[in-house]
């Protein structure tokens, strides 16, 4: 989840007032309501993790990746980091494939861009003119710097999500939201997307949804505790005038990302762990328990069909 967009109203208290209508959470759970400050704190944490894993490379990704083959046990940390980043770029490649022919030099709104990695991908690989929306004020200059370093300063415009109305006649060939829809009042947001798309324009989504509500595990993670129903999302999209063009279930390939992420976390903790055998064993047990708590339920849900990681492409026909 990387919520908010140029046309998402700024709520005074929460971003989840549409939660019941959108079936955003499992009926048995009652997560704390998500505020703008929660979103900013979550994005700050995503950014810190992305920079730690990927260094100062301009394309810093902060989303799930797709993995077809896991590396062998004992793979060094630097190689795990490289594979993790490659998997995240593979997600964008698959989303682009699902979108079909991309308009040369098209206007793209990249919603919830965090550090702008996905915005740079669309600009560099598809020659798009991208408006990258970020939620953390301090990320504005960081994303601008990354765009300049990549030679894309003229192609990537960075804006802060403030909740102000969209600019007059602001329309896009594509609105792209990677893990951005979970905490939004989706019906309202989708109507706003329809208004901002040019006729024939597309909304492209990459996100995790629940298929069975009991698959959602209680979590402190702002993204995972607000997963929503894929069927409810598609129903709201139809109501908003967006027609489904592609629906790809990539759950099996997303599972491996969390395995890579867990392995990399072990490497990072061991690098900071005490050198004595007892301390090392305790540190290893702690990080594995933390990883199981955060990732195991998600992997299990993706494998048994309780959760779905979906690539969705919806088109505004008129």
Phi and psi in degrees as a GROMACS rama.xvg file:
@    title "Ramachandran Plot"
@    xaxis  label "Phi"
@    yaxis  label "Psi"
@TYPE xy
-138.989  78.0317  UNK-2
-74.51  176.709  UNK-3
81.4776  150.26  UNK-4
-147.019  177.661  UNK-5
-61.314  -25.7528  UNK-6
-116.097  21.8128  UNK-7
-91.7658  122.527  UNK-8
-61.3298  145.038  UNK-9
-83.207  109.804  UNK-10
-75.0608  151.4  UNK-11
-77.814  -26.4054  UNK-12
-124.968  -47.0138  UNK-13
-143.603  167.14  UNK-14
-104.078  11.1431  UNK-15
-121.448  29.7007  UNK-16
-68.1653  -21.1318  UNK-17
-92.1889  14.6505  UNK-18
-62.0002  -45.4744  UNK-19
-64.0284  -44.8049  UNK-20
-65.548  -30.439  UNK-21
-92.8162  3.29328  UNK-22
51.2153  46.1665  UNK-23
-71.4493  -23.0356  UNK-24
-134.773  162.526  UNK-25
-62.9018  138.269  UNK-26
-57.4794  -28.2142  UNK-27
-81.6953  -8.83919  UNK-28
-108.484  159.192  UNK-29
-142.205  72.8444  UNK-30
-68.3594  155.019  UNK-31
-59.2304  141.567  UNK-32
-65.1034  144.454  UNK-33
-92.939  119.58  UNK-34
-100.55  169.754  UNK-35
-58.4407  -35.9723  UNK-36
-67.3397  -35.437  UNK-37
-60.9198  -44.9209  UNK-38
-62.114  -45.2859  UNK-39
-64.3585  -42.1123  UNK-40
-62.4394  -40.2131  UNK-41
-64.9864  -42.3627  UNK-42
-69.0103  -34.0796  UNK-43
-62.6595  -41.6716  UNK-44
-65.938  -42.0556  UNK-45
-60.2614  -43.0695  UNK-46
-64.509  -43.3425  UNK-47
-62.0608  -41.5744  UNK-48
-67.3555  -41.5255  UNK-49
-62.7023  -42.3558  UNK-50
-67.0445  -37.3246  UNK-51
-64.9669  -36.9044  UNK-52
-82.0424  -33.9195  UNK-53
-115.587  -0.0323295  UNK-54
69.086  -151.021  UNK-55
-98.9061  22.495  UNK-56
-59.715  136.875  UNK-57
-55.9325  -37.2424  UNK-58
-88.9943  88.929  UNK-59
-99.9284  115.818  UNK-60
-97.4827  144.918  UNK-61
-132.619  34.631  UNK-62
-133.16  173.849  UNK-63
-63.671  151.347  UNK-64
-117.993  176.327  UNK-65
-115.353  128.367  UNK-66
-125.108  126.013  UNK-67
-97.4302  -27.1745  UNK-68
-146.941  129.013  UNK-69
-82.0336  148.76  UNK-70
-72.4576  160.806  UNK-71
-68.9056  156.891  UNK-72
-55.984  144.284  UNK-73
86.8763  6.58038  UNK-74
-61.8443  131.966  UNK-75
-61.6627  153.686  UNK-76
-54.8116  -46.7549  UNK-77
-57.9011  -37.772  UNK-78
-70.1511  -36.6288  UNK-79
-61.716  -41.3938  UNK-80
-62.2524  -42.8419  UNK-81
-63.8203  -42.4928  UNK-82
-66.9877  -36.7839  UNK-83
-62.7504  -45.8441  UNK-84
-65.0228  -42.2774  UNK-85
-59.746  -37.588  UNK-86
-66.7608  -35.8023  UNK-87
-69.4086  -37.827  UNK-88
-68.7248  -33.865  UNK-89
-60.6888  -33.2602  UNK-90
-61.7396  -44.3612  UNK-91
-67.586  -36.951  UNK-92
-61.2181  -43.2217  UNK-93
-67.4861  -38.3068  UNK-94
-65.2943  -40.7286  UNK-95
-63.0961  -39.7086  UNK-96
-62.3124  -42.5557  UNK-97
-64.7687  -30.5632  UNK-98
-72.2169  -22.1411  UNK-99
81.6568  -162.239  UNK-100
-54.6477  126.799  UNK-101
-95.259  131.939  UNK-102
-61.5121  124.854  UNK-103
-60.1919  120.823  UNK-104
70.136  23.6298  UNK-105
-67.4634  160.785  UNK-106
-90.0829  123.265  UNK-107
-124.058  136.375  UNK-108
-105.042  114.942  UNK-109
-99.6752  108.234  UNK-110
-88.4625  126.895  UNK-111
66.8669  57.162  UNK-112
-79.644  -8.382  UNK-113
54.4417  -97.607  UNK-114
-105.688  14.2352  UNK-115
81.1684  9.88187  UNK-116
-60.7952  -44.3792  UNK-117
-69.708  -35.9118  UNK-118
-61.3212  -41.7282  UNK-119
-66.3293  -34.8593  UNK-120
-60.2573  -48.8347  UNK-121
-64.8572  -37.2844  UNK-122
-70.2126  -43.9752  UNK-123
-79.3344  -41.2752  UNK-124
-88.2746  -23.7094  UNK-125
-127.644  12.2629  UNK-126
53.4258  31.4953  UNK-127
-81.5798  155.237  UNK-128
-98.1585  114.394  UNK-129
-112.966  132.692  UNK-130
-100.963  113.068  UNK-131
-98.3981  118.095  UNK-132
-92.4876  127.01  UNK-133
-121.12  155.046  UNK-134
-105.086  -16.9603  UNK-135
-103.731  119.252  UNK-136
-54.4755  -38.2726  UNK-137
-69.4731  -13.8632  UNK-138
-80.1142  -15.5818  UNK-139
-56.3136  -55.3443  UNK-140
-67.8648  -32.6636  UNK-141
-63.8299  -44.9172  UNK-142
-68.4888  -39.2638  UNK-143
-60.9055  -40.4392  UNK-144
-64.6361  -43.8827  UNK-145
-61.2347  -42.1246  UNK-146
-63.4827  -40.8292  UNK-147
-65.0565  -43.7616  UNK-148
-62.2919  -31.9265  UNK-149
-85.2057  -0.0570986  UNK-150
74.6019  21.6937  UNK-151
-115.389  19.3097  UNK-152
-57.9875  -31.5363  UNK-153
-82.6022  -11.1879  UNK-154
-108.012  -15.6029  UNK-155
-120.814  115.837  UNK-156
-103.938  131.265  UNK-157
-107.916  131.612  UNK-158
-133.934  150.334  UNK-159
-91.7691  134.515  UNK-160
-70.5075  114.588  UNK-161
-118.402  -10.6074  UNK-162
85.3176  2.19542  UNK-163
-72.6345  154.85  UNK-164
-59.2659  151.327  UNK-165
-62.3853  155.852  UNK-166
-69.8489  148.707  UNK-167
-56.4308  140.655  UNK-168
57.2273  27.9394  UNK-169
-86.3538  105.254  UNK-170
-132.956  153.194  UNK-171
-131.164  152.327  UNK-172
-75.9027  -28.3312  UNK-173
-150.37  138.934  UNK-174
-112.794  124.879  UNK-175
-121.65  125.814  UNK-176
-129.762  107.725  UNK-177
-102.197  111.638  UNK-178
53.3815  53.4856  UNK-179
-127.427  -7.27874  UNK-180
-98.5628  -6.7009  UNK-181
-65.5347  -40.7165  UNK-182
-98.0306  5.04361  UNK-183
-84.8834  151.522  UNK-184
-70.8482  93.0868  UNK-185
-65.1088  -39.7373  UNK-186
-59.9904  -44.6961  UNK-187
-66.0385  -42.6489  UNK-188
-63.2835  -40.9339  UNK-189
-67.0544  -35.4689  UNK-190
-63.2357  -39.2538  UNK-191
-65.277  -38.5398  UNK-192
-60.3594  -46.5505  UNK-193
-56.8858  -41.7522  UNK-194
-67.5513  -27.7027  UNK-195
-92.9652  -10.1834  UNK-196
-87.6298  140.563  UNK-197
-68.4765  153.348  UNK-198
-53.029  128.754  UNK-199
88.2485  -6.04273  UNK-200
-73.5749  163.32  UNK-201
-123.528  149.563  UNK-202
-105.035  124.001  UNK-203
-115.188  126.719  UNK-204
-122.368  135.409  UNK-205
-126.896  115.625  UNK-206
-162.831  163.564  UNK-207
-97.6049  136.045  UNK-208
-130.3  159.407  UNK-209
-94.1362  143.644  UNK-210
-100.115  -40.9904  UNK-211
-115.401  125.13  UNK-212
-60.8228  -27.5082  UNK-213
-73.4567  -5.40575  UNK-214
-79.3702  -14.1396  UNK-215
-81.077  121.796  UNK-216
-95.0492  139.759  UNK-217
-55.4673  132.512  UNK-218
-150.409  152.154  UNK-219
-85.4088  -9.374  UNK-220
-72.8954  124.882  UNK-221
-63.7382  -28.4183  UNK-222
-77.6066  -53.6181  UNK-223
-71.1432  -27.5738  UNK-224
-78.6688  -5.734  UNK-225
-119.77  27.4711  UNK-226
-60.8532  146.157  UNK-227
-119.508  177.849  UNK-228
-82.2388  130.565  UNK-229
-66.0457  -36.8567  UNK-230
-66.3858  -39.6676  UNK-231
-66.1249  -39.2692  UNK-232
-61.9048  -45.4634  UNK-233
-67.3428  -35.6152  UNK-234
-64.9315  -43.0074  UNK-235
-65.066  -35.9545  UNK-236
-64.0277  -42.6625  UNK-237
-61.4824  -42.8774  UNK-238
-61.173  -32.1468  UNK-239
-81.9795  -2.76943  UNK-240
89.1396  23.1299  UNK-241
-109.818  123.844  UNK-242
-96.6614  131.232  UNK-243
-68.2888  127.329  UNK-244
-112.663  -31.06  UNK-245
-149.562  138.983  UNK-246
-140.998  99.4654  UNK-247
-108.914  124.063  UNK-248
-90.5395  111.087  UNK-249
-112.876  26.3254  UNK-250
-55.6761  -45.8571  UNK-251
-61.9767  -32.8052  UNK-252
-80.9777  -24.3895  UNK-253
-75.8664  -26.5133  UNK-254
-56.0044  -43.531  UNK-255
-62.3714  -26.6043  UNK-256
-61.397  -41.9075  UNK-257
-72.1912  -28.4387  UNK-258
-66.0669  -46.3263  UNK-259
-60.0637  -44.4645  UNK-260
-60.9532  -41.3725  UNK-261
-64.4769  -42.7973  UNK-262
-64.0342  -40.2991  UNK-263
-66.5139  -37.2229  UNK-264
-62.772  -39.7016  UNK-265
-60.1443  -46.9437  UNK-266
-57.6721  -44.5251  UNK-267
-66.9844  -39.4016  UNK-268
-69.1875  -40.0839  UNK-269
-64.4997  -32.5393  UNK-270
-64.887  -25.3268  UNK-271
-104.29  -0.203463  UNK-272
-78.329  159.225  UNK-273
-60.1957  154.12  UNK-274
-86.667  -14.4038  UNK-275
-74.8725  153.738  UNK-276
-61.1999  -42.2352  UNK-277
-65.7167  -45.7045  UNK-278
-65.2849  -37.7263  UNK-279
-64.3581  -43.2883  UNK-280
-65.1623  -40.8377  UNK-281
-64.5259  -42.2999  UNK-282
-64.499  -40.9104  UNK-283
-64.7881  -43.7185  UNK-284
-62.5504  -39.1309  UNK-285
-65.658  -44.5811  UNK-286
-70.6486  -34.9915  UNK-287
-67.2997  -37.8337  UNK-288
-65.734  -40.6679  UNK-289
-63.9146  -42.6672  UNK-290
-64.8923  -42.9801  UNK-291
-60.5406  -41.9322  UNK-292
-62.8987  -38.3447  UNK-293
-87.5764  -32.7171  UNK-294
-114.14  -26.9397  UNK-295
-63.6425  -43.664  UNK-296
-63.6835  -35.5601  UNK-297
-68.423  -44.5496  UNK-298
-62.818  -43.1822  UNK-299
-62.4525  -43.7803  UNK-300
-62.7178  -39.525  UNK-301
-67.7833  -33.2483  UNK-302
-77.7747  -37.2421  UNK-303
-96.413  3.94218  UNK-304
88.0976  3.35524  UNK-305
-73.968  -26.9418  UNK-306
-122.847  158.093  UNK-307
-138.138  126.098  UNK-308
-92.8941  115.424  UNK-309
-119.518  143.751  UNK-310
-105.46  119.476  UNK-311
-120.627  134.575  UNK-312
-125.064  122.332  UNK-313
-126.076  140.321  UNK-314
-117.595  139.4  UNK-315
-86.2376  116.204  UNK-316
-79.3197  -33.5484  UNK-317
